[in-house]
Amino acid sequence: MDTKLLTSNLVLFSSILLTLFTFSYGQNCSTHQFTNNNLFSTCNPLPVLNSFLHWTYHPDNHTVDLAYRHGGVTESSWVAWALNLDGTGMAGCQSLIAFRNSSGQIHAYTSPITGYGTTLTEGALSFGVPRISAEFVRSEMIIFATLELPINRTSFTQVWQNGQVSGQTLQEHQTSGDNMRSVGTVDFASGQTSAGAGGGISASARQRRRNIHGVLNAVSWGVLMPMGAIFARYLKVFKSANPAWFYLHAGCQTVAYAVGVAGWGTGLKLGSDSVGIRFDTHRNIGITLFCLGTLQVFALLLRPKPDHKFRLYWNIYHHVTGYTVIILSIINVFEGFDALGGQKNWKKAYIGVIIFLGAIAVLLEAITWFIVIKRKKTSVSDKYPHGNGTNGYASRSHDQTA
């Protein structure tokens, strides 16, 4: 087995994966696949609240078919997207609302907002909405609608929000953080959106932070950690790989931890900048991974010598903690996909990575077992050169001492 070739192939594959992940993140908006197979000519990520606006403008009849996606919400949340024809804030908004009602159905309706303190009651808008529906898919509420735009206008202020539902009552949304920055403009004809006054970080900057967070964590925890385990488990059986396997394993895991900590830090920053958006499972697993990874790093500094009486217990701890980190890492990568509104391209690419690494592990598992069994037979044969390998004394003696 050429260990250098295996190492170079794994590093090359990881680099290709990093490129694919970055490209896929950039394509999240335009390549999103809806369950009803709807297609839209334009899509823009909105600056805050993990939201996207898809639309197709029909200049012949001055209508817009749109889909508003709001990710990172629960079944007990309401979401809203609105146009303000004359103002720049919530008052005067012509809103599309969606939530899950007490019968368990997703209810979508229109609501004109005349002032602050609204209860989002149902009512007709100042322009026609001949079609409106909604669905909840993988922590994402999606509103579909057709708008009959006011004459001679295609550019408007847009506002979007989310909040909690108690029974049939829509509770007030958060009055701090991103919920107070969810305003901007949209031009359905030109295909442009922008953040309004107080809109905070731009859509491209927010998306770039998500890209960085996703790439760092997927490559570190989700790819490099399993690769490091492969180095340790399978390469050390080859005599020519000693002690190179240890340095490959320690180096790979150390780099994975360092990059993973950077990704964890960007996640904390995203969380602090996204008040009202919570991904508790993803967050809790991430904190657990950071703690276990840190323990592994410190355990490396306390690694006993091979003949030390505590080495057995250290090995048990190291293996249990290491495999736990790998399993939780893979789970959390998929949690990250769901938190970002179902990154299908990312998912497909990462599933391919897991299958690839799994196939390598299965192949190397078979090879290492073959080598170990062959060495045992050779060892017995060398110890009892005149014994019969099948029915002779050597075989019986070996059976008795096994």
Disulfide bonds with the S-S distance in Angstrom:
Cys29-Cys43 1.71
